[in-house]
Amino acid sequence: MDLHQVFLALCRGLVENLTNMMPPTFLKQKGIGKILGTGSVIHKNPIIQNEVITQYGCLDVELGGHSDSAFGAALFSEAADKS
């Protein structure tokens, strides 16, 4: 076991935890067809990017440019206000 394997497992576990809390089937039932990834973690970490794309592959996954996580929170807030 080396540091790369530990980091890979940590990244995979992080995204798996998100997937367990919000499975793609649940999101589809709620009418969500797209995931917009914002924030430096997803932009600077290709392992996280690949895991999100792999685990949410049945949804449209868009890595939202170079915006920060506050932009994603604002988008979520705006969408929540409309529903």
Backbone bond lengths (Angstrom), bond angles and torsions (degrees), N, CA, C in turn:
res aa  C-N    CA-C-N  psi(-1)  N-CA   C-N-CA  omega(-1)  CA-C   N-CA-C  phi
1 M - - - 1.451 - - 1.526 108.16 -
2 D 1.311 114.82 132.75 1.454 119.34 177.81 1.525 109.75 -127.29
3 L 1.318 116.34 177.50 1.464 121.61 -175.78 1.532 111.58 -61.77
4 H 1.329 117.07 -37.85 1.469 120.23 179.36 1.523 111.09 -61.74
5 Q 1.306 117.42 -43.75 1.465 120.93 179.48 1.522 111.29 -64.78
6 V 1.318 117.57 -38.94 1.463 121.34 178.35 1.527 109.97 -65.29
7 F 1.340 116.60 -44.63 1.462 120.49 -179.93 1.525 110.85 -65.10
8 L 1.327 117.51 -41.20 1.458 121.93 177.19 1.532 110.71 -60.15
9 A 1.318 117.04 -45.21 1.462 121.21 178.92 1.531 111.33 -64.71
10 L 1.318 117.37 -38.27 1.466 121.51 178.19 1.528 110.50 -63.48
11 C 1.329 116.97 -46.72 1.467 121.10 179.54 1.526 110.95 -63.34
12 R 1.320 116.44 -45.35 1.455 120.93 179.27 1.531 110.16 -61.51
13 G 1.324 117.21 -43.24 1.455 121.18 -179.95 1.516 112.68 -64.53
14 L 1.326 117.00 -37.39 1.460 121.54 177.97 1.527 110.86 -60.83
15 V 1.327 116.26 -48.17 1.464 119.83 -179.04 1.527 110.79 -71.40
16 E 1.323 117.76 -36.39 1.472 120.04 175.36 1.518 111.35 -60.45
17 N 1.329 117.25 -38.80 1.455 121.10 177.81 1.531 110.49 -62.42
18 L 1.328 117.37 -43.92 1.466 121.04 175.87 1.530 110.93 -61.36
19 T 1.318 115.66 -41.65 1.466 120.35 -179.83 1.528 111.03 -65.71
20 N 1.318 117.22 -36.08 1.469 120.10 177.11 1.528 111.33 -67.63
21 M 1.333 117.02 -36.97 1.464 120.42 179.90 1.522 111.85 -75.64
22 M 1.342 116.73 -34.86 1.467 121.87 -178.84 1.529 109.09 -134.92
23 P 1.331 117.37 77.10 1.466 119.54 -179.18 1.529 111.25 -63.43
24 P 1.327 116.82 151.50 1.463 120.12 178.80 1.529 112.96 -54.80
25 T 1.321 117.51 -36.51 1.473 119.63 179.53 1.526 111.01 -64.38
26 F 1.323 117.77 -39.47 1.463 121.79 177.17 1.524 110.58 -62.77
27 L 1.330 115.87 -45.83 1.459 119.77 -179.93 1.525 111.16 -61.87
28 K 1.326 116.68 -41.73 1.469 120.12 178.73 1.530 110.80 -63.25
29 Q 1.335 117.26 -40.33 1.467 120.51 178.26 1.518 111.59 -61.82
30 K 1.314 117.08 -30.46 1.472 122.05 179.36 1.522 112.26 -86.75
31 G 1.332 117.00 4.78 1.456 121.00 177.75 1.519 114.61 83.68
32 I 1.327 116.60 15.13 1.460 120.67 179.14 1.522 108.03 -94.11
33 G 1.308 115.91 121.82 1.457 120.49 -178.39 1.518 113.30 -117.93
34 K 1.348 116.06 -0.35 1.459 119.25 -175.01 1.523 110.45 -142.80
35 I 1.312 115.39 138.76 1.459 121.46 173.59 1.513 107.04 -112.92
36 L 1.325 116.01 126.44 1.461 122.12 177.11 1.520 107.57 -107.94
37 G 1.312 115.99 111.79 1.462 120.93 -179.39 1.510 110.86 -87.56
38 T 1.336 116.99 120.83 1.462 121.47 177.48 1.523 108.41 -126.21
39 G 1.297 115.84 161.62 1.456 121.15 176.96 1.514 111.85 105.07
40 S 1.317 114.32 157.92 1.460 119.76 -174.58 1.523 113.20 -69.38
41 V 1.331 117.86 -29.10 1.464 119.13 -179.25 1.520 110.74 -60.16
42 I 1.308 117.08 -47.17 1.461 119.22 -177.39 1.531 111.54 -75.47
43 H 1.325 117.80 -28.24 1.461 120.01 -178.65 1.519 113.00 -80.46
44 K 1.316 116.89 -30.14 1.460 120.14 -176.73 1.527 113.08 -97.61
45 N 1.326 116.87 -2.88 1.463 118.98 -174.33 1.529 110.64 -125.90
46 P 1.323 117.11 99.52 1.466 119.80 -179.58 1.528 113.60 -64.56
47 I 1.323 117.64 -24.68 1.468 120.30 177.73 1.526 109.34 -66.93
48 I 1.334 117.66 -46.25 1.467 121.72 177.09 1.528 109.34 -61.58
49 Q 1.326 117.15 -44.22 1.472 120.63 178.91 1.518 110.65 -55.53
50 N 1.314 116.72 -49.74 1.465 120.62 -178.90 1.519 112.20 -63.46
51 E 1.323 116.71 -39.41 1.464 119.86 179.62 1.525 111.44 -66.08
52 V 1.332 117.57 -41.90 1.470 120.47 178.10 1.525 109.69 -62.34
53 I 1.317 116.57 -45.55 1.466 120.36 179.92 1.525 110.34 -63.60
54 T 1.312 117.71 -41.36 1.467 121.52 -179.74 1.526 111.69 -67.05
55 Q 1.329 116.78 -48.53 1.460 120.05 -173.39 1.524 113.38 -79.08
56 Y 1.331 117.38 -23.41 1.461 121.11 177.12 1.524 110.54 -114.41
57 G 1.331 116.49 29.88 1.452 122.39 -174.44 1.517 115.40 -60.33
58 C 1.328 117.62 -23.73 1.468 119.46 -179.97 1.534 111.38 -79.16
59 L 1.326 117.24 -8.29 1.469 122.14 175.62 1.528 108.80 -107.01
60 D 1.301 116.23 160.46 1.456 121.04 174.24 1.527 107.59 -75.70
61 V 1.323 117.11 118.98 1.463 121.93 -179.40 1.525 108.04 -109.20
62 E 1.330 115.63 122.65 1.463 121.21 178.82 1.516 108.58 -123.46
63 L 1.316 115.35 126.06 1.454 120.16 176.73 1.510 106.54 -90.50
64 G 1.330 116.88 107.32 1.457 124.78 -164.57 1.504 117.91 -73.86
65 G 1.300 117.46 62.28 1.454 119.56 174.57 1.512 111.79 65.07
66 H 1.312 116.73 -143.92 1.463 121.10 -178.39 1.525 111.23 -114.02
67 S 1.314 116.46 36.64 1.456 120.07 179.56 1.525 110.05 -79.90
68 D 1.318 115.71 159.94 1.452 118.86 178.80 1.523 110.62 -92.91
69 S 1.311 115.71 175.84 1.454 120.49 -175.88 1.524 112.58 -66.01
70 A 1.330 118.04 -25.73 1.466 120.58 177.64 1.532 110.62 -62.94
71 F 1.311 116.91 -34.35 1.461 121.25 176.75 1.532 109.81 -62.66
72 G 1.325 116.90 -44.58 1.460 120.68 177.58 1.518 112.17 -62.76
73 A 1.326 116.84 -39.64 1.466 120.73 178.27 1.523 110.54 -64.76
74 A 1.328 116.63 -39.25 1.477 120.38 178.38 1.524 110.96 -65.86
75 L 1.330 117.36 -40.88 1.462 120.40 177.09 1.523 111.18 -61.95
76 F 1.330 116.54 -42.35 1.456 121.15 179.00 1.522 110.39 -63.25
77 S 1.322 116.58 -44.23 1.457 121.25 179.90 1.524 111.48 -60.90
78 E 1.323 115.96 -42.72 1.465 120.97 179.25 1.531 110.33 -63.74
79 A 1.328 116.60 -43.04 1.468 120.27 179.75 1.521 111.13 -66.27
80 A 1.341 116.97 -38.70 1.455 120.67 179.58 1.520 111.33 -65.52
81 D 1.322 117.21 -35.28 1.463 120.88 179.07 1.529 111.80 -66.64
82 K 1.316 116.64 -30.61 1.469 121.12 -178.63 1.525 112.16 -77.14
83 S 1.326 117.68 -21.32 1.479 118.68 -177.11 1.499 113.38 -93.23
